[in-house]
Amino acid sequence: MDIVYIRDLKIDTVIGVNDWEQKIQQTVSLDIEMATDISMAAEHDDIVYTIDYKAVSKRLIKFIGDNKFLLVERMAEEVWDIIRDEFGVKWMRLRVSKPGAVTGATDVGVIIERGEQI
């Protein structure tokens, strides 16, 4: 199994369970690992044979930036749905963090792993 990854993708969105959080934008950070087989991409030196991390990033920036969330858990599941359905990824590990959400902690969030390893 090969991995295409995106690290520390920062996106501004409305997120949080408190009333005041639903009135402001906060930054979330995503680390995404997506399983693929890069052998054809390497052989042909062609992006059509791999996961286009720029396209994934642009799609997630738009989706997360245009929506509101109460929980990072919901955001994580919806990100999985997009990556699976729109980019054909069979397995993903995703870390969604909300920097500064808890005093004394660098960040908090969730890590999910979905799908079947290839």
N, C-alpha and C positions, 0 to 999 in steps of 0.2 A: 504494500500500500504506500503510495506517495501522497504527500500533503502539499496543497497550495494554501498559503496562509495570508491573513491580513492582521497586522498587529497594531493595537492602540488607535483604532479608527474613532476619532472624536466627533460626536454629533450632538448638536443642541436640540433639545426637545422639551416638551412639558411632561414631567413625570413626578409622581409622588402621591401619597395618600392624604397628605394634609391639604386643607383648603388653600393655604398660601402657596403651596407648590403647584397647584393647578392654575396659578395666575402668572407664573414666571417660567422662563426657560432655564434649564440646567443642562450641563454637559454629561453625556454618558460616553463610555469608552468600550469598544468591542474588540476582542481578540477572537479570530475565527480560524479554525483549521478545517479544511475540506479535503476529503479523500478523493483521489483520482489516480489514474495511471498516466504518467507523463511520458512514457516511452515513445508514443507516436508524435507528440509535440517535439520531443528532442530529435527524433529521426528526421522529421520534416521541417523543423525550425519554424513551426506555424502555430499561431495562437488558436486556430480553430480546433485543435486537438487537445486543448487543456481548458481549465477554468480561467476565465478572464477576470482577474481580481479587480481591475479598474471598473468593469461593468457591474460586478457585485457591489463594490463600494458605492458607486454612484446610485444604484438602486436602493441600497439601505439608507444612504444619506437622505434621499428623497422621502422614502417611506417613513422613517423614524422622525425626520424633521417636520413632516406634514401631519403627524398624528399626536394624540395625547395618550398617556398611559398612567395608570395608578401604580402598577407593579412592574419591576424588571422581569419578573417571571413571565408575564404576558408578552412583553416585548421579545424575550428570548424565544418563546414558542412561535411567535409570528415571523421572526427572522428565520427560524428553521423552515417554516412553511414556504417562504419565498425562495430560500436557497435550494430546497429540495425540488419545488415545483417549477421554478423558472430557470434554474441552472443545472438541473439534473444531477445534483449531488446526492450520493447514496448514504454518506456518513459525514457527520460534522461534530466538532467540539466547539462550543461557543462560550466565551466568558463575557458577561455584561457587567460592567462596574459603574458605580455612581460615586465618583470622587467627592469627598467632603460631606457626605450624607450623615456621617456619625462623627461627632467630636472625638478626637484622639485617634481616629483610624484614617489611613490614607484613602481607602475606598471600601465599599461594600458592594455586594452583588450576587450573581448566580453563575454557576458553570453548568451547562447541560451538554450531554453527549447523546446524539440521536442517530438512528439508522444502522445500517449493516456495514461493517468494515469490508473492504474489498481486497 
